[in-house]
């Protein structure tokens, strides 16, 4: 056993998908060790972190005055610098089982249209969270790797990664991005659209967690085989008391129509801008969907209907980005090719 492989046994390298909705951390040799909502609950009076991740999400919309539940990422980028740093530190420690003396090499996936300033923010946060090296890779690229697409071949692969804050559409060939576009309409916007719809139509006020549950249970992008309904609870704005309603999937489809149309439009533009040789490949292999938004019922059917192309969903859409990023930990040649820092 040579020194190198001995060293890699103790290596603490991490791949991180720093998402707007969820953060996933993959530790080399261990697999995915953290999969938590990107939320931090902070006590305003003491400035202490009360909870991170799942426990903090339970607190969303339910906190007393002195505790705030913050989502430090907005639209795929860091909105609250200090809180992101504390969240990263927490997740890195959690990934290493609380060992304090680790200085891991970290590879982080970021949205494709991120500015220099936003890149710096991610890198600085990771360094402050005690990383020894930080590499950034584009989410669309690593999502394609995680979804198992042959990105190193000279053929066109089209990936649509629908996350919480951004939807990344990219065409990839020869380990490079031929075309990419990031639209800031994704899972969170869909939740917001449901909240607004229920408010407009039923004068019912619901929280973002409830909206997310509605989206996951009965949200769809194309008529379902058999209709489904769901009981929802919220506050009636006119009477000011809690109310329960039953709504069906067609109403939520109507609520989500605009968000889905925006995503479809981004796909259409990408197809228009793709060089003809690659277009031919895409018409054979089709479009691959990844990210949490890929789980929206019948979204694949709807895209198929509108583009006429075959559409498939990645095996584990929520983990595609982190699994693709984790490949970078072992394949430094590929990392050198595609890292953007």
Steps between C-alpha positions, in 0.01 A plus 500: 500500500675817386497829681254658264224248557570511871455874484174472313363283780528794733399751239219724606406634156141609458269569208229749585181589319426833665139534396235761563262242645728214606869453564655160434849399603684200363804378691763307309470132577181544702235616255239766572537590866284811520170565326329786678291807419716815464343672797651642818307604811669779692421642841493876453569587861813286541604468135535123554405245237201311641464241226615421147339292229202282575429634850526854370254422221246376755527848651426688175202726555461376857767693689450734796627855466854437620573214259520543122517219248714624211558356154846645433495401131276680256466413130795265524737761641601618843265767630619497861873464523547445874219249530619301197843474653356368827280256312795373295714463811222302666453268200876446458533408867196275476655328197819435695324379810589814695878460466623853527848478351405416144586729210324334209537565130157603383331501161177703484237515227370849411238624246632578153420871478657591831700827512864537608387660825265212574778250422731678742231482767472122467877451500555729798224330697663163440844626599358656815339165576859366511548350155856452376411523129179603329396423142180615335321307227185588308190325628370414155829332415524292815129421491558350155790291636290394799215401269743275314515690170803435276621859527856430383381366161471727195121488505232733630348438841220723621439529870232695684575534869201640692606586854351715771631836387610455142427291193815431301465397138819389329626328188826317563751342266865399540507589873406857418185707515386593150202700618372566848237715651382538854152633578409595852167321487498163673357318803476802731320706237252216458426501875453877488265465201285253697485738800389789274244287316330379818498854633343635181246225444398400851626783723697228672842580640745209514865481601789401273535157661134422433536625144797270449299201626214588265744519207654166586170319555273630226710735286526407132594649164266297280157343567526186714345163417268524795436824692621527858385730778655619821377662818685820574498712811568868529356824627197659341590864432145634532389324818852476641450142624669173401320327213522164323438467126510219248673582174577286196801463272356710215495808723861456601591436136343836422697659785827356368427570133713812479807347667480194276462723193819690596696175531363377166597828341858469628515150347362632171757780484780252577385276215491798262855602591656156471729432200331269245735202547423494869128551436506174307648325806241651730217379280641147542589505869246755615497714811592384849328659799663519841457697822202494735282668238536195277268325747208727409237259370481469121755773434684257273177436308438871459852569368469203264167635376639848434840413352430164340825368651550199724521606866638295785544562871833434671510202735533701823416853385552663840852362534622543140700815569675366808571162338646672195705731721630201695652359178728805505659383823655203325536627146727803523553514124131552445488751784777698335300503178175618645571700815415867460707665772 
